[in-house]
Amino acid sequence: MTGPKQFHNPEEIVSSSPGLRVTRYPGSCALPFATPTGLCPRSSSQPQPLRGDVGRLIPRVARSSQPWALRRNPFGIQGSIFWMRLAFACVFINSIARAEAVPTGPGIKHAHIAGRECVRLADWGKAQGLEMRWIKRDESFEFRGNGKRLSFTTNSREIEIAGVRLWLLFPLVAQNGDIYIAQQDVQTTIQPVLTPSRNSRGAKINTICLDPGHGGKDPGERAAGNVEKQYTLLLAEELRGQLTRAGLKTVLTRTTDTFIELPTRPELAKRRGADLFVSLHFNSIDTSRDSVKGAEVYCLTPSGAPSTNAQGEGGGGWCIGNRDNDRNMLLAYEIQKALGQIQAVEDRGVRRARFAVLRDATMPAVLVEGGFMSHPIEGRKILTPGYRRQLARAIAEGVLSYKKIVERG
């Protein structure tokens, strides 16, 4: 059959460019949203149509009631790309220019900055019963009170809660002498640690699924002739023993050098009735940067936010794993805190990522990077049973601490 391509939903137009979807909203221009392979489907929350001066910059043909990709375009494909880029630039500039702060809520000032809802950090701290104190004026400060301590650095994503390092989704923003934090960070990074929710009465943490990374044809990282898949399995076996002695049931996604597809791993955890999912890995980096070392724990990136290592780019949609955003963060924090207590282990912090095993998990899930095999000292330690025993003990302590926090008496 010849003729123009038909679309089941005329509001969504799939571009011929890989990874690019163009969506048109009634009465507005068509805007592309990149959906890189491997990311979650886009969130159901949609951006608003362009309004005002920005809308007037778009050619009339692009604002037609017909999907623009199906109409004759007098500007050509290059012209369309130019107008779309110009529209995006104007939206971004306008969002910054209109960063107007308005007080909403009980004494907490809010601001729309770069398209994000933010709150004035001093107001938020006061509402939590915390006192703000500058450590180095206009650079670093902390909040203390009620047995809590939070440390911040202006224009940075790195914070500490009780001495444990975490990475915010967005950097703090200084504006008109005030420091603002993204509302999404308050809700999904800080509050789950400061005021964790608890399980419904009678709901217990009994079964832990351990996922030794890689296996079979997938060796994982390589360093000095050693392969990651071997040592993740050895770590999982040690951790299983420690959790079992603590009274927990433990299952493994693999017990031999076997390749298992990524989506199968959280599915195995679900089928075996696991209450938590812990994926175990080791890091590596090119030899020119072999000074990098330390442990880090990843939990799933919330919908619409960039992952820690994405350099602020992108923001994937909602995944099934996002149902447990608060629990994911709390579990990651407790394990990171315990790992940081191992002597000579550098705290690289709780981070966010959209790893497949985290996206598809139907229970609270984390991915632990236990250290760098490429580091000349830490790499040799990872090969020793004694050091892996220390790592396993710390991870077990983190799991047990999480269990104690969320379970009701």
N, C-alpha and C positions, 0 to 999 in steps of 0.2 A: 504494500500500500504506500502510495506516495503522498506528498503534502506535508504541511507543518506537523511537528511532533505534538501529540496531545498530552496534556497533564491532568492527572486526576484531581489535583488541587491547583487551580490557576494562580493561587497566591504564592506558590513555591515553584521556582524555576531552576532546574539543575543546569549549571554551566557546563560547557564542554571542557573547561579547564579543570584538571584533577584537583580534588579537594576544595572546590569553590562552589558554594551554593548561593544563588541570588534569590532574595525574597522580596516581593513587592507587597506593600500594605495599601489598602484602599486610599486613594487620594494622595499618595506619596510616591517618591521615586523608588526605584529598586535598589537595594543595598546588598552587597555581598557579605557573607559570613564564612570565613575559612573554617573548614572542619577537617583538620589533618587526620590522616589515617591513624587509627589506634585510639583516638580520643572518644569520649562518650558522646552519645547523641546530644544535640543542642538542647538546652533547657527550654521548657515550655514558656518561660517568661520572655516576652518579645519586646524589642526596643520600640519607642514611640515614633510615629511618623515625623518627618522634618517639618518644622514650623517656622514662621516668621521670615527673617531676612535670608536664612540659609535656604529655605524652600524656594525662594524667588531666584536663587542662583541656578537652580536646576532647569534645563530646557523644558518647555511646555510638553514636548513629546514624551519626556521621561516621567511627567506627572500625569499622564493620561490615565483614564480608567482601564485601559487595556494593558496587559503585561507587556512591558517595553521590549522584552526580548523577542516578542512575536510580531512587532510592528516594524515598518520600514524606518530605518534610522538614518536621517540625513547627515548625521555627524560621523558615521562610520564607527568601527569598533574602537579606534584610537580616541575618537572624540568622546565616546561613552566612558572610556576608562578615565579620561581627563576630568570629565564632570563628576564622576564618582569620587575620584581622589580629592577634588576640590571640595566636595560636600563633606567628606570625612574631616578634612583639615578645618573647615569652618565649624563643624560640630565640636571638635576638640578645643579649638580656640575659644568658642563661645562658652563651653562648659567651664573653662578656667576663669574667663572674664566674669562669669556670673556666679563665682564662688561666694555667695552671700550667706552669712551666718544668721540664722534666726533661732531664738530660743524656743525649744519644744520640750515638753516633759518637765518634771519637777527640778528646775534649776540647772538643767544640762543644755548647753548651747550646741546646736547642730549646724553643720555646714555641708553644702553640696560642692565638692571639690573634685575636678577632673571626672565628673560623672559618678562619683561615689558619695554615699551618705557617710558623713564623718561626725564624730562627737569631740568636743573639747575635752582633752584628757584630764585637765585639772578638775573639771566639773564631775567627770565620771569617778575619779579617785575619791573626791569628797563624798559622793553618794555611797561609796563602798566603805566609808569610814577610814580612809587612808589619807595620810598627810604627805604632801609633795615637798621634796627637798632637792635643790640643785646640787649636784656633785661638782660639775664644772659648768659655769654659767653659759647658757645657750648651746651646750653640747650634750651633757649627760645629766640625768636626774633619776630619782627613785621615789617610790611610794612605800610607806611603812604604816603598819597599824594592824591590830587584831591578829598579831602573830604572822602577818604576811609581809613579804618584801618583793617588790617588782622594780627592776632596773631598765631604763630606756636610754636610747641615744637618738638625738634629733636627726631627722632625714634618713633614718635607718630602719631596716626590717628586723634587726636583731634585738631581742629583749632577754631578760632573765627573770624567772619566777623562782624564788627561794634558791637562787644560785644555779638553776638549771637553764640552759640556753634553749630558746625557741626562736623560730623564724616567723615573723608576721607575713600575712598574705600581701600587704601593701606597706610601704614605708610611712613612718610618721611624717606629717606635713606641718611646717611652721608657717603661720599666717597671721599677720597683724599682731605679732607678739604672743600669740597663743599656739599651743601644740595640739594638733588634731590626730585622731586615730580612726581608721575605717570602722564603721559600725559592724561590718562583717567579722573583723578581727576580734572585737569585743565579744561577739556572740559565739564564734567558733574556735577562737584560739585561747582567749584568756578566761572567760567564764567557765568553760568546762573543767579547767584546772582549779580555779578558786572556789567555785560553788558546784561541784559535780552532782549530777542527778543520781538517784539510787534505783536499783531494781525494784520491781513490784514485789510485794511480800511473798516469800517462799521461792523466788527465782534465784537459783544458785549458779555459781560458776563451777562446773564439775569437769568438763572435758575440754582439753586444749589440743588444737590441731597444729602440729609443727610441720613446716614446709621447708625441707632442705633445698635450697636453690639449685637450679640447673640439674644435670644428670644425663647419663647416656651420651648421645651425640652432641649435647650442649655442655661444653666444659666450663663455661663461665669465664671468669678472669684468669689470666695466666701471669705468673711472676716467678722468675728464676727456676723455670721448669716445673713448678707446682700449679695445679689446677684447682679452681675454687670449688667445683662440685664435690671433690673428695672431702674437703674440710667443712663444708656446710653439713654434710651427712654426719661426720664425726661430732660436730657441735650439737646437732639434733639428738644424737644418741645420748650424749652426756646430759643434755637438758631434759630429755625424757626421764632419765633416771632420777634427777633431782626433783622434778615435778611429781613423779610417782611416789617418791619418799615423803613428799609433802601432802600426800593424800589425794592428788588429782589424777584423773584418767587422761592418758595422753595417746594420741594417734598421730602417725606420720603419713605424709603424702607419698613418700617413697622410703624404702628401707634398703634398697640396693642401688647400684649405678644404673638407673633406668631413666629414660627420657619421658617426661610427662608434659603434655601441652599445658600452657598457662591457664586457660579457662577451666581445665579439669581439676586443678588444685583446689580452688575454693569450693568447687562442686563436691569434691571428695569430703571436704570438711563439713559441708552441709549434710551429706548423706550419712555421715558418722555422728551426727548430732553434736558437733563441736560448739562450744560457747564462745571461744576465742580462736583467732587464726593468727599465727606468728610465722612469718616467712624469714628464713635465715640466709644471710649473704655475707660476703666479704668484698671489700672495695679494691680497686687498683687504679693507678694513674700512670701516664707515660713517665719514663725514667728521668726526663728533664725536670720533673717536679716531684721527685721521690721524697721530698721533705714533708709532704702532706700525710697526715696520720689522724687517727681518732675514730670514735664510734658515733653513729648517727642513726636515728630511728625515723622512719617515714610513716605518715598516715595519709589517707586520701584527701586530695584537694577539694574543698567545697565547690559547689556549682558556681560557675561564672567567675572564679578567681584564678589567677595564674599560679602555677606550681613554683616551688622555691627555686629550682634551677632553670626556669624558663625565661629568666631575665626580664620579667614583667610582661612577657608577650602572651597573648591568647587567654582563653578562659573556657574550659570545656563545660559541657552540660551536665545534667544530673545523672548519676549512676545509682545502682541499687546499693552500693556501699555507702552512699551519702546518707542513707537512713540512720547510720550510726555515727554521724560526724562528731558529736560530743564524746561518745565513748571511745572512738578511734583516737581522739586527741588525748584523752585522759590515760588510756593504755600506753600510748607512745611516750607521754610525759613520765609516767612511773617507771617505765623500762629505761628511758634515757637517764633519769635521775640515778637509778641503781648502777648503770654502766659508768656514769661519771665518778662514782665512788671507788672504782678500781684504780689503784695507784698507777700513775703515768699514762692513763687513758685520757686523751684530749676529748673534751665535750664539744662535738660538732653540731649538736642541737637537734631538736625535733623539727623535721622538715615535711613539706607536702609534695606529693607526686600522684600521678594517675597511672601507676603501675597496674597491669591487668589483674594481678591477684588481689589488689586492693579494690579495684572497681567492681569486681564480681562477687566480693565476699558478702554473705548474708548475715554475718555476725561481726562484732568489733574486730578489726584487723590492723596489723602493723607489719612493716618490713624492716628488719634490723640489719644494718651494715656494721658488722662487728669489728672492723678495722681495715687497714690497708695492707694487702699482701705485697704491694710494691715498696713499702717503706723498709729501709734496711734493717731496722731493729724490730718494729712492730710486726713486719712480715715473718721474721724468724720466730717470734713468740707465737703467732697463730699456728705454726706447725707443731707446737708442743702441747701435750695433753694437759699439763698443769695450767697453762694460760687459757685454754679452751674451757677448763673446769671453772676458772674465775669468771669467764664470760657467761657460762651457763648459769652459775650461781646468781649473777647479777640479773640476768633476764628472768630467772625464776622468782627472785625477790620482787622485781617489778610486777610480774603477773600476780603474785600473792598480795602485794600492796593494793593493786587495782581491785582484786577480789574483795579485800577487806573494806574498801571504800564504798563499793557499789551494793554490796549485799546488806540487806536489812537484818537486824537481830532476830 
